[in-house]
């Protein structure tokens, strides 16, 4: 009986790891597909990168832009949660660390938010 339970637990763990890997790959694919449109919104100064690692609208955005921002943030939230689970950090800490990386790697002219919440063009 104990052997069966142990085997079942191992199988469930393996399935969980596989599910996370697949969802991570799917999230990465969606984010890569969205990147050109997101970069275009940044170039038009309609969106910026906030200090929590999420995209934020900076100006009036149409429905398509708002949907794009929501979809991107939903995927980022899932990625941060996956990384947090793997590292033992909080999802918020992962997002804030990622925000610093994003700000450092952003192109000139992109709106970024500093740690205090102030917005500035890079």
C-alpha positions in Angstrom: 0.0 0.0 0.0 2.8 2.5 0.9 4.6 1.6 -2.3 1.5 2.3 -4.3 1.1 5.7 -2.6 4.7 6.6 -3.1 4.5 5.6 -6.8 1.4 7.6 -7.2 3.0 10.7 -5.6 6.0 10.3 -7.9 3.8 10.1 -10.9 1.8 13.2 -9.9 5.0 15.1 -9.3 6.3 14.1 -12.7 3.0 15.3 -14.3 3.2 18.6 -12.4 6.7 19.3 -13.6 5.7 18.4 -17.1 2.7 20.7 -16.9 4.8 23.6 -15.6 7.4 23.1 -18.4 4.7 23.0 -21.1 2.9 26.0 -19.7 6.2 27.9 -19.4 7.0 27.1 -23.0 3.5 28.2 -24.1 3.8 31.4 -22.2 7.2 32.1 -23.7 5.8 31.5 -27.2 2.9 33.9 -26.6 5.2 36.6 -25.2 7.5 36.3 -28.1 4.6 36.7 -30.5 3.4 39.8 -28.7 6.8 41.5 -28.5 6.8 43.4 -31.8 3.3 44.9 -31.0 4.4 45.7 -27.5 7.6 47.4 -28.8 5.5 49.4 -31.2 3.3 50.7 -28.3 6.4 51.6 -26.3 7.8 53.5 -29.3 4.5 55.4 -29.6 4.8 56.2 -25.8 1.5 54.6 -25.1 2.9 52.1 -22.6 5.8 51.9 -20.3 7.5 49.4 -18.0 6.6 49.8 -14.3 8.7 49.1 -11.3 7.0 45.8 -10.6 7.9 44.1 -13.9 4.6 44.8 -15.7 3.6 46.9 -18.7 1.4 49.9 -17.9 -0.5 52.2 -20.2 0.8 55.7 -20.1 -1.8 57.3 -22.5 -5.2 56.6 -23.8 -5.0 53.2 -25.5 -7.5 51.6 -27.8 -9.2 48.2 -27.0 -6.5 46.2 -28.9 -3.7 47.9 -27.0 -5.4 47.4 -23.6 -6.0 43.7 -24.4 -2.3 43.3 -25.4 -1.2 44.9 -22.1 -3.6 42.7 -20.1 -2.4 39.5 -21.9 1.2 40.4 -21.4 0.8 41.2 -17.8 -1.1 37.9 -17.2 1.7 36.0 -18.7 4.4 37.9 -16.8 2.5 37.2 -13.6 2.5 33.5 -14.3 6.2 33.6 -15.2 7.1 35.4 -12.0 5.1 32.9 -10.0 6.9 30.0 -11.7 10.3 31.5 -11.0 9.2 32.3 -7.4 8.3 28.7 -6.8 11.6 27.5 -8.2 13.7 30.0 -6.2 11.8 30.4 -3.0 11.5 34.1 -3.6 8.1 35.9 -3.7 6.6 36.7 -7.1 6.7 40.4 -6.2 10.5 40.2 -5.6 10.9 38.4 -8.9 8.9 41.0 -10.7 10.8 43.9 -9.1 14.1 42.3 -10.0 12.9 41.7 -13.6 11.7 45.4 -13.7 15.3 46.5 -13.1 16.5 44.3 -15.9 13.8 45.5 -18.3 14.6 49.1 -17.5 18.3 48.6 -18.0 17.8 46.8 -21.4 15.0 49.1 -22.7 15.6 51.3 -25.7 16.1 55.0 -25.4 12.8 56.8 -25.3 10.9 54.1 -23.5 9.0 55.1 -20.4 10.3 53.3 -17.3 9.3 53.7 -13.6 12.0 53.9 -10.9 11.8 52.2 -7.6 10.0 55.2 -6.0 7.3 55.2 -8.7 8.5 58.1 -10.7 8.2 57.8 -14.5 10.9 58.9 -16.9 12.0 58.3 -20.5 15.1 56.2 -20.6 
